[in-house]
Amino acid sequence: MTKVQASVADIGGVSEVFGTAQIKRGSEKKDADLDFSIQSNDEAFTTNGRMALTFLDDSTVRLTEHSQLTIDEYVYDPDPSKAKMALTFGLGTARFISGKLGKIDKRRIKLRTPVADIAIRGTDFTATVDELGRSLIILLPNQYGVSSGEIEVVTAMGSVLLNKPYEATTVSVFESVPSKPVILDLTLDFIDNMLIVTPPKKEVVIAEEQTAKTANILDFNDLDIDYLAEDFLAADNLEFTELDINFLDVNYLEDMLNILDALGIAEEEDRLAQVSGVTVTGTALGSDPSTQITTLISGPTISLIRGVSEFTRLDLNTVGGYTVILIQDGVSNTIKINGGDSTIRIVQGG
């Protein structure tokens, strides 16, 4: 194995590797051997392999197969006011375990996915990102089984706080509110086995000797079987137990992301959203395909935008209460903001 000599620009190294993994620096890609030094702006890739990166402050990121991580910036200094970290989880599943940097102001640690920013405080968590950028964030416990810290998952439309073990949220697009947190039925052993880098030892199974009877295929009579008497959907046939779980199935968390989306957790309940003290009913925050209205909150301003055959943009102060009646070409939408004290009626088209 090749060991790269440390330099002033080195911020850590590859601490574990199994299978195919690479580090891209500039336009050059290099195989990620054990102890390969990493630097700011490096990109870490895995294909049919897994990899762990350990930084100077002992923070660690473990990547499963087909994952991508970009080290946007890393500065380690004993003075917390000078230390900082910025990482982007681009694809796949990664587990992040904070080191000494977890003790500094979380505003100096910028972690993100394609659709969300992640603010942490002394935290152990996993981030799963699919090909569309959709993200599943799960807070993990510490070695004592209690919360390892807290995570704030932030988008353009609001944020949620994760502070309980195995509490999770999903984000589909940056212009949507993170889903309501749920607690997943997982264990740390499950996560560890799924994200393990060194392959587990193979168990030696001693099979019982069995005597097989060889039959002549011509002796088989398909009519001897009463297929109507066979219950192929019997409960015993469909029973799912822990033994059925493939603990090395790296698609598990992506499947969980799909399940949570299928259950509708990632959408605003009853089309009611409250972000930064602003309550909106009648349309979802972000882009709502049913009303075709895009609702954005930026500082003290809430904007309602709808452009179909006609175009309207309405900018309002978030401290006020409004009932907005928007009629375009005979299509009417009524949106209430903070209860709706004042009424605004806009009519466009025929």
C-alpha positions as CSV (number, residue, x, y, z in Angstrom):
1,M,0.0,0.0,0.0
2,T,1.1,3.5,-0.7
3,K,1.5,5.9,2.1
4,V,1.4,9.6,1.1
5,Q,3.8,11.9,3.0
6,A,2.0,14.5,5.2
7,S,2.2,18.1,4.2
8,V,1.0,21.4,5.7
9,A,-2.2,21.1,3.5
10,D,-3.1,17.6,4.8
11,I,-6.2,17.6,6.9
12,G,-6.4,13.9,7.6
13,G,-6.3,10.6,5.7
14,V,-8.0,7.5,4.6
15,S,-8.4,5.4,7.8
16,E,-10.2,2.4,6.3
17,V,-10.8,1.2,2.8
18,F,-12.3,-1.9,1.2
19,G,-12.9,-2.5,-2.5
20,T,-12.8,0.3,-5.0
21,A,-12.5,3.9,-3.7
22,Q,-10.9,7.0,-5.1
23,I,-9.9,10.6,-4.1
24,K,-10.3,13.3,-6.8
25,R,-7.9,16.3,-6.4
26,G,-8.3,18.8,-9.1
27,S,-8.7,16.9,-12.4
28,E,-6.8,13.9,-11.1
29,K,-8.3,10.8,-9.5
30,K,-6.1,8.5,-7.3
31,D,-6.9,5.2,-5.7
32,A,-7.6,5.7,-2.0
33,D,-5.1,3.5,-0.3
34,L,-4.9,3.2,3.4
35,D,-3.3,6.4,5.0
36,F,-3.7,8.3,1.7
37,S,-3.7,12.0,2.9
38,I,-6.7,14.2,2.2
39,Q,-6.9,17.9,1.6
40,S,-9.5,20.6,1.4
41,N,-11.5,20.5,-1.9
42,D,-10.8,16.8,-2.3
43,E,-13.7,14.7,-3.5
44,A,-14.1,11.1,-2.1
45,F,-15.8,8.5,-4.3
46,T,-16.7,4.9,-3.8
47,T,-17.9,2.4,-6.4
48,N,-17.8,-1.2,-5.4
49,G,-16.1,-0.4,-2.2
50,R,-16.3,1.4,1.2
51,M,-14.1,4.0,2.8
52,A,-13.6,5.9,6.0
53,L,-11.9,9.3,6.3
54,T,-10.5,10.6,9.6
55,F,-9.8,14.3,10.0
56,L,-7.2,15.9,12.3
57,D,-9.8,16.5,15.0
58,D,-10.7,12.8,14.9
59,S,-14.0,13.5,13.1
60,T,-14.8,10.5,10.9
61,V,-16.9,10.0,7.8
62,R,-17.7,6.5,6.6
63,L,-19.0,6.0,3.1
64,T,-20.9,3.0,1.7
65,E,-20.7,1.8,-1.9
66,H,-21.6,4.3,-4.7
67,S,-21.2,7.3,-2.4
68,Q,-19.7,10.8,-3.0
69,L,-18.4,13.3,-0.5
70,T,-16.8,16.7,-1.2
71,I,-14.5,18.4,1.4
72,D,-15.4,22.0,0.7
73,E,-13.2,23.4,3.6
74,Y,-11.5,22.2,6.7
75,V,-9.5,24.2,9.2
76,Y,-8.4,22.6,12.5
77,D,-7.2,24.9,15.3
78,P,-7.1,24.4,19.0
79,D,-8.8,27.8,19.2
80,P,-12.5,27.1,18.4
81,S,-13.0,30.5,16.9
82,K,-10.5,29.6,14.1
83,A,-11.6,26.0,13.4
84,K,-14.2,25.2,10.7
85,M,-15.5,22.4,8.5
86,A,-17.7,22.3,5.4
87,L,-18.7,19.0,3.8
88,T,-21.2,18.1,1.1
89,F,-22.8,14.7,1.0
90,G,-23.5,14.3,-2.7
91,L,-24.7,10.7,-3.1
92,G,-25.1,7.5,-1.3
93,T,-24.9,6.9,2.5
94,A,-22.4,8.3,4.9
95,R,-22.1,8.3,8.7
96,F,-20.6,11.3,10.3
97,I,-19.1,11.2,13.8
98,S,-17.9,14.5,15.1
99,G,-14.6,14.8,16.9
100,K,-13.2,17.9,18.6
101,L,-14.8,20.1,16.1
102,G,-18.1,19.1,17.5
103,K,-17.4,21.3,20.5
104,I,-17.2,24.6,18.5
105,D,-20.0,26.9,17.5
106,K,-22.2,24.9,15.1
107,R,-22.3,27.9,12.8
108,R,-18.7,27.1,11.9
109,I,-19.6,23.6,10.8
110,K,-21.4,23.6,7.5
111,L,-22.6,20.2,6.4
112,R,-25.0,19.9,3.5
113,T,-26.8,17.7,1.0
114,P,-28.0,18.8,-2.4
115,V,-31.4,19.8,-0.8
116,A,-30.6,20.7,2.8
117,D,-28.1,22.3,5.2
118,I,-27.3,20.5,8.4
119,A,-26.2,22.3,11.5
120,I,-24.9,20.1,14.2
121,R,-23.7,20.2,17.8
122,G,-21.6,17.3,18.9
123,T,-23.4,14.8,16.7
124,D,-23.3,11.3,15.3
125,F,-25.7,10.9,12.3
126,T,-26.2,9.3,8.9
127,A,-27.1,11.1,5.7
128,T,-28.5,9.2,2.7
129,V,-28.8,11.0,-0.7
130,D,-30.4,9.4,-3.8
131,E,-29.8,10.3,-7.4
132,L,-32.5,13.0,-7.3
133,G,-30.8,14.6,-4.3
134,R,-33.6,13.6,-1.9
135,S,-32.1,13.2,1.6
136,L,-32.8,11.2,4.7
137,I,-31.0,12.4,7.9
138,I,-31.0,10.2,11.0
139,L,-29.6,11.2,14.4
140,L,-27.8,8.4,16.1
141,P,-27.2,7.8,19.9
142,N,-23.9,7.8,21.6
143,Q,-22.3,4.8,23.3
144,Y,-24.6,5.1,26.2
145,G,-27.8,5.0,24.1
146,V,-28.8,8.6,24.6
147,S,-28.8,11.4,22.1
148,S,-25.3,12.2,20.7
149,G,-26.3,15.8,20.3
150,E,-28.7,17.6,18.0
151,I,-29.2,18.3,14.3
152,E,-31.0,21.2,12.7
153,V,-32.0,20.4,9.1
154,V,-32.6,23.6,7.3
155,T,-34.1,24.4,3.9
156,A,-35.3,27.6,2.2
157,M,-38.7,27.0,3.7
158,G,-37.9,26.2,7.3
159,S,-36.1,23.8,9.6
160,V,-36.7,20.8,12.0
161,L,-34.6,19.8,15.0
162,L,-33.6,16.2,15.7
163,N,-32.5,15.6,19.3
164,K,-33.7,12.0,20.0
165,P,-31.9,8.8,19.1
166,Y,-32.9,7.5,15.6
167,E,-35.0,10.6,15.0
168,A,-35.2,11.2,11.2
169,T,-36.4,13.7,8.7
170,T,-36.5,13.7,4.9
171,V,-36.1,16.5,2.4
172,S,-37.2,16.3,-1.3
173,V,-36.2,19.7,-2.6
174,F,-34.6,22.8,-1.0
175,E,-37.8,24.8,-1.6
176,S,-39.8,22.5,0.7
177,V,-40.1,22.1,4.5
178,P,-38.2,19.2,6.0
179,S,-40.6,16.4,6.9
180,K,-42.0,16.1,10.4
181,P,-39.5,14.1,12.5
182,V,-40.2,10.4,13.1
183,I,-38.3,7.9,15.2
184,L,-37.1,4.9,13.2
185,D,-37.0,1.4,14.7
186,L,-33.3,0.8,14.3
187,T,-30.3,-0.2,16.4
188,L,-26.7,1.1,16.4
189,D,-25.5,-2.4,15.6
190,F,-27.7,-2.4,12.5
191,I,-26.2,0.9,11.4
192,D,-22.6,-0.2,12.2
193,N,-23.0,-3.5,10.2
194,M,-24.5,-1.6,7.3
195,L,-21.7,0.9,7.2
196,I,-18.9,-1.5,8.1
197,V,-15.8,-1.0,6.1
198,T,-13.8,-4.1,6.9
199,P,-15.8,-7.1,5.7
200,P,-17.2,-9.3,8.5
201,K,-15.6,-12.7,9.1
202,K,-17.4,-15.5,7.2
203,E,-19.2,-17.9,9.5
204,V,-18.4,-21.5,8.9
205,V,-21.7,-23.4,8.8
206,I,-21.6,-27.2,9.2
207,A,-24.4,-28.5,7.1
208,E,-26.2,-31.7,8.2
209,E,-25.6,-34.6,5.9
210,Q,-28.7,-35.2,3.9
211,T,-29.6,-38.1,1.6
212,A,-31.1,-36.9,-1.6
213,K,-33.3,-39.2,-3.7
214,T,-32.8,-38.8,-7.4
215,A,-36.0,-39.2,-9.4
216,N,-36.5,-39.7,-13.0
217,I,-38.0,-36.5,-14.5
218,L,-40.3,-38.8,-16.6
219,D,-41.8,-40.0,-13.3
220,F,-43.2,-36.5,-12.5
221,N,-46.8,-36.1,-13.2
222,D,-48.0,-32.5,-13.0
223,L,-51.5,-33.7,-12.5
224,D,-50.7,-35.3,-9.2
225,I,-50.4,-31.8,-7.6
226,D,-53.6,-30.1,-6.4
227,Y,-52.6,-26.5,-6.9
228,L,-55.8,-25.2,-5.5
229,A,-55.0,-26.9,-2.2
230,E,-51.7,-25.1,-2.0
231,D,-51.8,-21.8,-0.2
232,F,-48.8,-20.0,-1.7
233,L,-49.7,-16.8,0.2
234,A,-49.8,-18.5,3.6
235,A,-48.6,-16.3,6.5
236,D,-45.7,-18.7,7.1
237,N,-44.5,-18.1,3.5
238,L,-44.6,-14.3,3.9
239,E,-43.3,-14.0,7.4
240,F,-40.4,-11.6,7.6
241,T,-37.9,-12.0,10.5
242,E,-34.6,-10.5,11.5
243,L,-32.9,-13.3,9.7
244,D,-34.3,-12.0,6.4
245,I,-32.4,-8.7,6.8
246,N,-29.3,-8.3,4.8
247,F,-27.2,-6.1,7.1
248,L,-24.8,-5.3,4.3
249,D,-27.6,-4.1,2.0
250,V,-26.4,-0.5,1.3
251,N,-29.7,0.3,-0.3
252,Y,-31.6,-0.1,2.9
253,L,-31.7,3.6,3.8
254,E,-32.5,4.6,0.3
255,D,-35.5,2.2,0.5
256,M,-36.4,3.8,3.8
257,L,-36.3,7.2,2.1
258,N,-38.7,5.9,-0.5
259,I,-41.0,4.4,2.2
260,L,-41.2,7.7,4.2
261,D,-42.0,9.6,1.0
262,A,-44.6,7.0,0.1
263,L,-46.3,7.4,3.5
264,G,-46.5,11.2,2.8
265,I,-44.3,12.2,5.7
266,A,-42.3,14.5,3.5
267,E,-45.3,16.6,2.7
268,E,-46.9,19.3,4.8
269,E,-49.8,17.9,6.9
270,D,-53.2,19.2,5.8
271,R,-51.4,21.7,3.7
272,L,-50.7,23.7,6.8
273,A,-47.2,25.0,7.4
274,Q,-45.6,27.2,10.0
275,V,-42.2,28.5,9.3
276,S,-40.4,31.3,11.2
277,G,-43.6,32.2,12.9
278,V,-45.6,32.4,9.6
279,T,-48.7,30.2,9.2
280,V,-49.9,29.5,5.7
281,T,-53.1,27.6,4.7
282,G,-54.6,27.0,1.3
283,T,-51.3,26.1,-0.4
284,A,-48.1,24.4,0.5
285,L,-44.8,26.2,1.1
286,G,-42.4,25.9,-1.8
287,S,-43.9,24.8,-5.2
288,D,-47.4,23.3,-4.8
289,P,-48.4,21.3,-7.9
290,S,-52.1,21.4,-7.0
291,T,-52.5,25.2,-6.7
292,Q,-49.6,25.9,-9.0
293,I,-48.5,28.6,-6.5
294,T,-44.9,28.9,-5.3
295,T,-44.7,30.3,-1.8
296,L,-41.3,31.6,-0.5
297,I,-40.3,33.1,2.8
298,S,-37.2,35.3,2.8
299,G,-36.6,37.3,6.0
300,P,-39.5,39.6,6.6
301,T,-41.1,38.9,3.2
302,I,-43.5,36.2,2.1
303,S,-44.0,35.9,-1.7
304,L,-46.8,34.2,-3.6
305,I,-46.0,33.5,-7.2
306,R,-48.3,31.9,-9.8
307,G,-47.6,31.9,-13.5
308,V,-49.8,29.8,-15.8
309,S,-51.5,31.7,-18.6
310,E,-51.2,34.8,-16.4
311,F,-48.4,35.8,-14.0
312,T,-48.8,37.2,-10.5
313,R,-46.2,37.9,-7.8
314,L,-47.4,39.2,-4.5
315,D,-44.8,40.2,-1.8
316,L,-46.2,40.7,1.7
317,N,-44.8,41.4,5.2
318,T,-44.7,38.3,7.3
319,V,-45.9,40.1,10.4
320,G,-49.3,40.9,8.9
321,G,-52.4,38.7,8.4
322,Y,-53.9,38.3,5.0
323,T,-56.6,36.5,3.0
324,V,-55.4,36.4,-0.6
325,I,-58.0,35.5,-3.2
326,L,-56.3,34.9,-6.5
327,I,-58.4,34.3,-9.6
328,Q,-56.7,33.6,-12.9
329,D,-58.7,32.7,-16.0
330,G,-61.5,31.4,-13.8
331,V,-59.3,29.4,-11.5
332,S,-59.7,30.6,-7.9
333,N,-57.3,29.9,-5.0
334,T,-57.7,31.3,-1.5
335,I,-54.6,31.5,0.7
336,K,-54.6,32.6,4.3
337,I,-51.5,34.0,6.0
338,N,-51.3,34.4,9.8
339,G,-55.1,34.1,10.1
340,G,-56.1,36.5,7.3
341,D,-57.2,39.8,8.8
342,S,-56.9,41.9,5.6
343,T,-58.3,40.7,2.3
344,I,-56.5,41.0,-1.0
345,R,-58.4,40.0,-4.2
346,I,-56.6,39.7,-7.5
347,V,-58.5,38.8,-10.8
348,Q,-56.7,38.2,-14.1
349,G,-57.9,37.0,-17.4
350,G,-61.4,36.1,-18.5
